[in-house]
Amino acid sequence: MNDLRFAFRQLLKNPGFTVVAVLTLALGIGATTAIYSVVSTVLLNPVPGPEPDRLIEIGERSHGNKNEPRFGGVTTHSLEALRSKNEFFTGVIWMDRLDLERKDSDFIELISGVAVPPNFFSQWDIKPVLGRTFGTDEAVRRVDWRSLDRDAVMVVSYSFWQSRLGGQADVLGKVIEANGHHFTIIGVMPRHFQFPNGAHPTVWIPVENSNPQEILQNIRMFVRLKAGVTVEKVQAMLDSVAGQLLQEHPDLFNTEWRKRGGGFGFLTRPLRHAFTQAHYRARDLQGTLFGLLAAIGFVLLIACVNIANLMLARTEKRQQELAIRAAVGASRMRLMRQLLTESALLAGLGAVAGLVVTFYGIKLLLLLLPETLPRLRAVEMDGHALAFTVLVSVITVLAFGLAPAWFGGRASVNHALKQAGTGSTVTPGWRRYRSGLVVTEVALALILLTGAGLMIESVIRLLQVNPGFDPENLLFANPGLLRDQKYSVNPPRAGQLEEALYAGLHERIAALPGVKAVGISKIGFFQLGFIIEGREDPIGLLPAGTGVGESDLFRAMSVPLLAGRYFGPSDIGEKVGTVIINETMARLCWPGESSLNRRFRNKGGRVFEVVGVAGDVRIDRYDEKVEPMFYRPFQEQARSGGRGPFFVVRTQRDPRDMIAAIRSEIKSMEPNMTTPWFHVVRQKLFDATQAQRTYTLYLVVFAVVGLLLSAIGIYGVLAYSVTRRTREIGVRMALGAQRSHVLRMVMSEGVRLVALGIGLGLLAAFWLTRLLRHQLFEVSPTEPRVFIAVAIALLFVALIACFLPARRATRIHPMEALRHE
């Protein structure tokens, strides 16, 4: 206890050292633990429960236009054929989309529902925060893709409970009427259970089985392998089942998309891939999180090096104290015990502060995760990562805190007292050792600064990308899905009614005060195969629709027409094959040639002729890949599959001010549709850069912290050097040395260390920044301007750190220095 009280007094006596050391430890421990906790939960171990590697997902193999294999959901027949394979699986679960619709005061509210077996939640070993999950006798039967045979119970997600039900504590037993049935809420899942729709409000409904007569597609199927069953054995069984299904249902499983690339079959993948690779933003997310983990590793190294420097500087100043203790009888072990207590106390304070940094760091890092990312586990503090970082930091503190006592015990007490009294410089070995630590800090800081500089340059270029149109005062208005029976009973008549509806909506929206132009569009979900005149192999093209005349998409969005003409009334009609293509399709299909009047055809033999070439547009993200696309008049595309139809509204003022009026016009025209949704285009594009902007912000913070730690290290070394050389500098100035000479002498010592660190850092950064190439947008990982700017910035900060102790040295009065000694 005496040692502990003395250690407290020592730390309070040196508040500058204590604060810097504790904050350095807190940042190294807390930030590293926080980032690894997120990486572990989201990427490395996303599946809870025992033996997660034995959980696999089974999907049917299909193929795209390039014959590449695709992992897709299974059909009803495949699910039934595989559920009985008890010799391979101990548990089988599945899920399928089952959207619910209920009428509210304005429109039909669309609820994102998932049909699951009753044992779905028991597979994850996750308890609800309210109520319970499904019982085995509560499953209902499915009549078709959106209908059930009777009323049912449901479990809701945390986000649904909060956003749709107000987070009411008495939600259990509440009944929701949708799809002609009553659904009773029996449970609320915890916030972190976001499977399969991410944070989107979701409900789960227990379904026993699908109607065998209703062939459903894209059912997701998960199984747990029995002990001793390998993936290879399962694949052999799946190949056998695929052969049987081909024989029993040739019309279903021998389609064009399944015949390609080896024919119909099954694929398997570990369940964790559903969280780490299947998501459309998975590559961005993995690169971001692993990049941050590498960056914080550098910060941890810099922190440890800085702590080593601080501990060495502090304990070297205490050589006289240690010598006096030894002179009055203290043994080496007694001295080491005292220093061990002080180091352990410092490490403990740093670890406690690190827990605080970890807690808030995890909250900040969760902002990086896309809302649509599926999750099963809560992101919590990773005990192994915390133990590792604390261990590394504590070892650093103890090692460099005990070193002076260990080596001091070997020296003569009389010699130590003389050294402390004369203020002579340390041995060359110690000087080189501390200088090496400073060089290491500078090199690591330069690597971090270079990475941050490259990301800043990348984000700047990303935000300056021309999306291909003018996004200012532009609004995307997406009417909901039509649910009135008149739009589905008689297809020809329904098509006319739908066309009249959108024509009327266009007229009403265009007549609103403050609206300058309104276009209408429809974009397909995926590419279709087309044969280009003069080529044999099909090319994947994305079909889209545009309005004609006053509803022209291109003129409303200010998309440049690069060649040819816009559509006119004569282009409308299924027997007319005129198209406008985008620039990407022109380059792909007719590189270096004019694409006007060129022809291509679909699989049915319909011929299309190019009459115009429009610029490429990026409507979702600045960095999205532009697909080869062609446009036909909207009337032809209106009832085809895909995204839309949607209106593009150009306004005279802030588009947000027009949303209520447009919503009102849609309601007055047709209330029997799902709730419309709106996007302010400029904001939509900016929000899509959140991951890059947040990643850049973290890198900048880490780089600035590394820079400050390096500056503190440089300052500490030179300040300590000036203190040790007080007598020498006093003698020099007494013999006529000018202040400028002393300034250059001290600064040259620091500049040499900084220059060496910058040189080594540039060499390392030249190779390590290549790991950022997937995160960069139109920026080379070895961009010379960034390297030069970072080196200059680091040199500038380092010169300031060198100047302060050098200026202090020039103020040493010769007589005071000699009298003090």
N, C-alpha and C positions, 0 to 999 in steps of 0.2 A: 504493500500500500504506500509505503514511503516512496518507492521508485515511481509508482503511478502518479502520486501527487507532484513529485518533482518533474515528471514528464509533462504533466499539464502546465506547470509553471513555465517550463522551457518553451512549449508551443505558444503560450500566451505572450511570452517575452519576445517572440519573433513572429508577430502577426502576419507580416508580408509573406514570409516563407510558408507559414502554416496555411494561409488562404490559397496561395498558388499551388501548393502541394496537394491539398485536399481537392480543389477544383480539378486539377490535372488527373488525379486518381478517379474522381467521380465521372469525368467525361470518358476516360478510357474504359472504365468498368461498365458504366451505365449504357453508353451508346453501343458498345460492342454487344452487350447482353440483349439490348432491345432489338437490334437488327437481326441477330442470330435467332431470337425467339420468333420473329415474324417469318424469317426464311424457313425455319424448321417446321412451323405450323402450316405454312402455305405451300411450300415446295417439297420439303424433305419427308415430312411425316403428316400428310393431310388427313389420313384415315385413322380414326380412333379405334380402340379395342385391341384384343390380342391377335397376334399373327396377321397383321394387315396385308402382308405379301401374299397370303393365300386367297385374298379376295380379287377376283378378276371380272372384267366386263366382256360379254360376248356380243358381237355384232355381225350383221351380214355384210359381205363384201360386194361393193358395187364399184363402178368406174366412171370417171369423168371423160371429157373430150380427148384427153391425152392418154387415156387408158391407164392412168395411175390408180392404184387400189385406194378405195375410200372405206373408212369404218363407219357403218351406218347402223340404225336400229334394226331390230328383228320384226318379222311379221307375226301375226297371230298363230299361224301354223308352225312356225319355227319355235315359238315359245312353248307351245303345247308339246312338241316333239322332244324338247330338251328338258322340260320340267321333271320328266319321269326318270332321268338318268341318276338315280340315287346312288349307284355304285361309284360315281365320280364326285358328287356334290353333297355337302351336309346342309346346305341352305341355299335356297333360290329366292331372289326377290326381283321385282321388276317395277317399272313405273312408266306411265304414259300420260300424255297431255289430256286434260279433261277440263276445258275452260267452262266457267259458269257465267251466266248472264242474268242480271236482275234489273228491273226497271226502277230508275230513280226519278226525281222530279223533272229532269230535262231529257236525259238520254237513257240508253241501256248500258249499265255499268258492266264492264268486262272484268271478271275475277280470274286470275291465273290459278287454275286448279291442276292437281296431279293425282291420277288414279294409281293406287298402290295396293299390294296385298296387306292383310291384317298384321303380318309379322314384320312389316317394313321398319318400324322404329326400333324393334328389339334387336335388329342386326347391328345397330350403331351404339347400343348401350348408353343412350342419352335420354335423360328424364325431362319431361316437360316442366316449365316453371309454374304452370297452373294446370290442374286437372290431370287427365290421364291420356294414354294412347288407345289404340283400337283393341277390342276383344275379338276372338276368333269367330264369334257368331254375329258380328256386326257388318260383315261384308255384303255388298249388294252386287247384282249382276248388271252388266253393261249391255244395253240394247243396240246402240250404234255408237258412232264416234263422239256424240255429245249427250246421249240420253241414258238414263238408268231405269231399272224396273220399279224402284220404289224410293221412298224417303231414306235419308242416310245421316250418319254422324260425320263430323269433320274435325280435324285438328288444324289450327291456323298458325302461321308463322308469327314471330315477334313483331315484324314490321307491319303485317296485316292487322294485328291487334292494336298497334299504336296508331297507324294511319287511317284505318277504316273503322275501327271500333273505339277510338279515343282512349285506349289503354285502360278501359273500365275493369275494376276488380271483379265485378259481378258478371263477367262475360260468359262464364260457363252456363250452359243451358239456353243461351240465346239462339234463336232460330233465324236462319237466313233463307229467304225464298228465292230460288233461282232454277232455271231450266225446267220449270213446272213441278219442282219438288221442294220439300222442306229439309234443310240441313241444320242439325243441332250441333253446336260447338261443344266439344268435350275436353279440349286441351289446347294449351298455348306452348309452343316450343321455345327454347331459349334463343337469345339474340344471335348466337353464333351458328345455330343450325340453319344454314342457307343452302339447301340442296333440294332440287337442282337449279333453282332460278336466282341464286345469289341473294342480294338484299331486297329483291323485288317482292312485294306482298304476295304470299302464296298460301293456298289451302290444300290439304291432303284428304282424300276420300278413300275409304276401304272398298276395294272391288275384288270380288271372288274370282271372276273369270270373264273373258270377253265372249261375246256371242260368236260361235264358230262360223256362222253364216256371214258375219260382218268382218271382212278382212282388214285389219288395222295395220298400219305401217309405223316404223320408227319407234317401236317399244324398246326401252332401254332395259337390258337384262344383266343382273349381277349374281355371281355365284361364289360360294366359299368352297374351295377344294378340300376333299378329304385328305387325311394324313397319308402320305405315300403316293398320292396322285400327282403326277407332274403335268406341266403345261403341254409337253409333247404327247402324252397319252390323251389328254383332253382334245388336242387338235386332231389326232387320228380319229377319235370318236365323232368329232364335228364333221370331218370329211365324209364319214360314213352316213351320218344323218343328212348331210346335204345331198348325197346321191339318192337317198330314199325320197326326199322331198321333190327332187327333180322328176322322179318317176311318177309320184302320186299327183303332183300339181305342175305339170310342164308349162301350162299357160301362165302361171303365176311366177315361177322361178326361172323361166327361160327367156326373160325379156332382154331387150337390146342392152340396157345398162348393166345387166348381170352377166351377159355372155362374154363381154369384153375381158381381156386379160386373164384367161384361164377358166372362165365360167363361174357359175354360182358357187358360193362357199361361205365359210365363217372365218372371222378373225377374232383374236383375243388380245387383251391388253390389261396390265395391272390396273386395279381400280384407281390408284393414285393418279394415273394419267388423265382421268376424267377431270381432275382438279388442276393439274400442272401442264398438260399439253393440249387437251381437247378445247380449252377455252380460246376464243379467237384472239385475245390479247395475251396469250400465254408467253410467247416469245419475248414481247416487250417487258412483261412483268418479271420473268426469270432474269433477263439481262439487268433490269433495274435493281432488283433485290440483291443479286450476287455482286453487282457492281458496287452497291452501297456497303455490302459486307467486306469487300476488298478494301474500299476506301477507309472504313472505320478500323480495319486492321492496321493500316498505315498510321492512323491517329493513335491507336493503342501503342504502336512501336515508338512514335514520337513522345507520347506521354511517359512511357517507361524510360526512355533516354533522358527526358527532361527531369524526371524524378531522380534518376541516377546523378545527374549534374547537380541538382539542388542538394541532394543528400551529401555528396562529396564536398561541395562548397561549405555547407553548414558544419559538417563534422571536422573538416580541416581547420576551420576557425577555432575549434574546441580542443586543438592539440595541447595548448598550454593547460587548459582545465584538466584534461586527461592526465597530463604529465604530473600536475600537482597532486591529483588523486592517487596516482601510482606512487608518488614520493612519500605520501603519508600512510602507505600500506595497502592500497587497493590492489587486488590481484587482477590479472587480465580477465578472468571469468567474471569478477565483480563488475568491471567496466563494461564488459559485453552484456551483462544482465541489464544494466541501466540503459544502454543504448538499444537493447532488444525491446525493452519496455516502451521506450519512446517511439521506436519504429513501428511496433505493433499498434500503439495507440493511434499513430498517424494513419497507418493502413486501415484501422478500424473505422476512423472518421471518414476516410475516403470511400470505404465500402458502403457505409450507411448513406452517404451522399450519392453514391452510385446507384443505390436502390431507387432513390427519388428520380434520378435521371432516367433509369430504366422504365419506371412507371409512366412518366410523361412521354418518353421517347416512343414507347409502343403505341400510345394514343396518336402521336403525330404520324408514325409510319403507317397506321391503318388508313390514313388519307390517300396513300398510294394505291390501295387495292381497288380495282374496279368494282362497282356495285353489282355487276352481273357475274362476278367470280363466285362459283359455288364453294361452300365451306361446310365442314362438319365439326371442326374443333374450334374452341375458343383460343385466341392468341393470348397466351399467358407467359409469364416470365419463365424462361428455360433455366432450370436449376443447374444443368451441366455447364451451360455457357457461363452462367454467373460464377460457378465454382472455378472454372478455368481462368476467367479474366481476373477474378479476385486473387487466385493463386499466383498468376504471373505478376500482378501488381505488388502483392505482398512480398514475393521473393525479391523483386527489384528493390523495394524499400528496405527489407532486412539486409540484403546483400551489401548494398552501398551504405547503409547506416552502420553496419558492424565492421566494415572494412578498416576504417581508421583505428578502431580499438584493437583489431587483430594484428595489423601491421605495427601499430604503436607499441604493442606489448613486446615486440622484438627489439625495439630500439632502447638505448640507454636513456634513463630518466633525465640525467644531467644534460644529455645532448638535446632532448626534446624541449627542455626548458630554455636552453640557449637559443634553439631555433625559433621558439615562440617569441622570445624576447627580441631577437634581431629583426624579425619580420623578413627573413631571407626567403627566397623563392623556393618552390617545391622542386623535387627531383625531376629531371627530364622525362623519366618514365611516366610519372603522374601527369605532367603537363601534356605529353603526347596522348595519353589516355583520354583526358578531358577534352582535348582538341578534337580527337576522333569522334567523341560523342556529339560535339557541335556539328562537325561535318556531316554526320549521319542525319541529324535533325534537319539540316538545311536541304539535303538531298531528298529526304522523304517529303518535306514540305513542298519542294518544287514539283515532285510527282503529283501530289494532290492538287496543287494549283494548276498544273497543266491539264489534268482531267477536268477540273471545274471550268477552266478557260475554254476547252473544247466544247463542253456542254453548253456554256453560255453562247458561244458562237453558233452552235447548232440550233438552239432555241430561237435566237435572233433571226437566223435564216428561215426557220420554220414559220415564224410569225410574219415574215415578209413574202411568203409564197403567194403567188397570184393564183387563186382557186379557179380561175378561168371565167369568172363573172364578177359583178359588183355586189358584194355582200351588204353594203350599207343600206339601212332601212328596208331590209328584205325579210319576209316572213314566210315560213312554210306552214301551211294550214292543211292538216290531214283529216278529212272527214272520216267518221267511223265506218264500220262494216254495216252494210244494209241488212236488216233483219226482218223487214216486212215480207210476208209470204208472196206478195205480188211480184217480187224481184227474183223468184226462183221457180214458180209453177210452170210458166210458159216461157221457155228460153228466148224465142224471138221477140215476144212481147216484152219480156223482162229487160232485154237489151235496149229496146226503145225507151222504156221507162227510165232506165238508169242513165241513158244518154241525155234524156230530157232533164232529169234531175240535176246532173252536173252542169248542163248548159244554163239552167235556171240559177243555180248557185253562183256560177261565174258572173252572170248578169247582175245579180244582187250585190255580190262582193265588189264588183267593179264600180257600182253606183254609190258605194259608201263614201262620205266626205273624207278626204285625206288619202284616198287610194289613187295611185298614179297608173298602175298597170297590174293585170292579173293574168298569169299563165297557168296552164294545167299540164300535168305530166303523169306518166305511169312507167315504172321501171321494173323489169323482171327480177326474179330472185337469183337466177343462175343462168349460165351461158347455155346456148343450144348449138348444135352442130350445123354448119352451113358449108356448101361447096362453092369455092371461088372459081369463077370462069377461068379455065386454063390450068387448074390444079386438080389433083385427084383426092388428096387427103382433106377431110373436113377440118374446119377451123371453128373454135368456140367463139361465138358472138353473143352479146347481151342485147336483147330486144327492149325497146323503150317506146313510149308514146309521147307526143306533144300536141298541144292545141294548135289550131290553124287560125290565122287572122288575128283578131283581137285577143285570143287566148293563147297566142304563140309563146311557148316556153322560152325560146332563145331571146326574144326581144324583151320579155318581162325581166329576165335575169341579166340582160346585157351580155349575152354570150356572143363573141365575135363570129361572124360568118366568114370563113377563110376562102371559100370558093363556091360557085354555083348560086343557088337561090333558096328562098324559104318556101314552105308549102303554101299552096293556094287551094281554093275549093275543089278544083279539078283533081287534086291528089287524094281526095277522100273516097273510100270504097275498097272492098276486099279484092276486087279485080284489078285494082291499080297497084303497081309494084314500085312506085317511086319511094326513095328513102333519102334521108340526110344522115350522114355518118360522122363520127367524131374523128379527131385528128389521129388518135391512137390506131383506130381501125384502118385509116388511110395509110399510115406508115407500115402497119403489119401486112396488109393485103396487097398493096401496090407501092412498095418502097421506091422512092426516087421517081415515081411516075404520077401523072395526073389520074385521080380516081373518078373524075366526073364521067358519067355515062358508062362506067364499068358495071358489070353484072355479077350476081351471085344468086344461089337458090337454096331452098331448104330441102329437108329429106323428102317432103311431099312433092317436090318438083316445081313449086312456085318460084318464079323469077323476080328478083328485085333489081332495080336500076338506081344508081347513085345520081342524085340531082343537086346535092349540096354537101359541103364539108364544114362542120362547126368545130369550134375550139373544144378542148378537153375541159371538163368541169370536175371539181372535187367538192361534193356537197356534205360529206360527213367529217373528213379530216384533211388538214393541209397535206399530210404525208400519205394519204391513201393511194393505193395503186389504181390507176385509171384503166378500166377494162375496155377492150374494143367493143363499141356500141353503135347500133344504128337505130334511127327513129322513124316511126310511121305515125300518121295522124292518130290522135288519141282515141277517136271513136273506134278504131280497129282493135286497140289494145285494152280498152276499158274493162272487158270481162275476162281477160286472161289472168293467169296467176302472176304474183309478184307484189312489189311494194306500191302502194297508192290505191286509187288515184290521189293526188295531192295538188293543192293550189300554191302557186308562187305569187305572193302579193308584194308589190313594190309600193311603199307608202311615202308620204311627204314628211312624216315626223316619226317619232319612236314607234316601231311596230307593236310594242307591248300595249300601246293605247288602243290598238285596233282589235285585239283578241276578243274582248267581250262582245263587240258589235258583230264580228264574223261568227262567233259562236251562236249569237242570237239569230242570225240569218239562217244558219244551218238548221237550228231547232225549228224555226218556222216553216222551213221547206220540208224537213223529214225528221221527226223525232224518233222514229223507229230505226235507229242506228246506234252503234256503240259510241261511247264518248269520244268526240274529236280531240286531237292533240296538236300542239303548236310548237314551233321552234323559231326563235329569233336567230337568223342564220349566222350573223357575226358572233353572237355569244356561243352558239353551237360549235363553231369552228375553234373558238378560243378555249372552250371547255375541253375539247378533244385533246388539247396539249397539256392537260393537267399533269399527266404522268411525267412528261419531259420537264415541265416547269418545277414540279416538286422534287424530282431527282436532281435537277440542277441546283435548286435551293439547298438541299442537303449537302451536295458536294461542295458548294461554296462555303457553307457553314463549317464543314470539316476542314476545308482548305484554309479558311481564315484562322480556325483554332490551331491547326498545325503551324501556320505562319507565326501566330502569336507565341506559341510554345517555343518555336525556333528562335524568335527574337529574344524571348526571355532567357533561353539557353546561351545565346551569344552575349547578351548583356551580363548574365551571371558570370560567365568565364572571364570577360574583360574586367568587370567590376572587381572580381576577386583578385585578378592579376594586378590591378592598380593598387588594391589594398596591400597585397604582399610586397609590392615594389615601391611602397611609399618612401622608404629610406633611400632607395636607389634613385628615384625621380628627384627627391630633394637634393641629393648630392649633385646630380646632373645640372639642376637649375642653379645651385650654388656656384658651380663651375662655369656658368655662362650659357647654359642651354636655353634656347628661345622656346616660348610657349608653342609656337607653330611646329617646332621640331618634336616636342613631347607629344603634341596632338597627332602628328604623322606617325610617330613611333607606335603609339597605342593603337591607332586605327589600322595601321598596316597589319598588325597582328590579327585583328578581327577580319579584315578584308581578305587576307590569305585563306583563312578558314572558310569564309563565305564563298570565295571563288572556287575553291576545291569542291565544296558541297554542291554548288551550282553545276559545275562540270560533270560530276558523278551523277547528279540528279537528271541532267539533260540526257545522258547516255541511257539511264534506266528508263526514263519517260519515253524515249524514242521507241523502246520495245514494248513497254507495258501499256501505253495508250492504244495499241492495236486491239486490245481487248474491248475497247469502247466502240469499235467500228459499227456494231449492230445498233448502238444507241444514238449514233450521230446521223444527222440529216444534212447531206450535201457538204460535209466537212471531212477533210482528210484527217486521220488520227495523228498525222505528223505535220499538221498545218504550221508552216514556219512562223507566221505572224503571231500565233498563240504562244509558241515556244519563246520567241524573242520578248514578247510583252510580259510573259510570266517571269522570265529571268530578270528583266529590268525591274519589275515590281518587287521581286524578292530582294534584289540587290539594294533597292531604295530603302526598304524596311530594315534590312540588315545594317545599312550604313547609319541609320538613325540609332539602332541598337548599339553600334560601335561608337558613335559620336558622344553619347551621354557619358560613359565612363572615361572616354578620352578627354572630354571637356573638364570633367572632375579632376583628372590628373594635372591639367594645366593650372589649376587653382591651388595646388599644393604649395605652401610657403616653405622655402628651404629650412629656415630656422625652426619653424613649428614641427616640421617632419623630423629633424634631427633631435630636437628637444623631446618629442614624443617617444622616439626610440630610446 
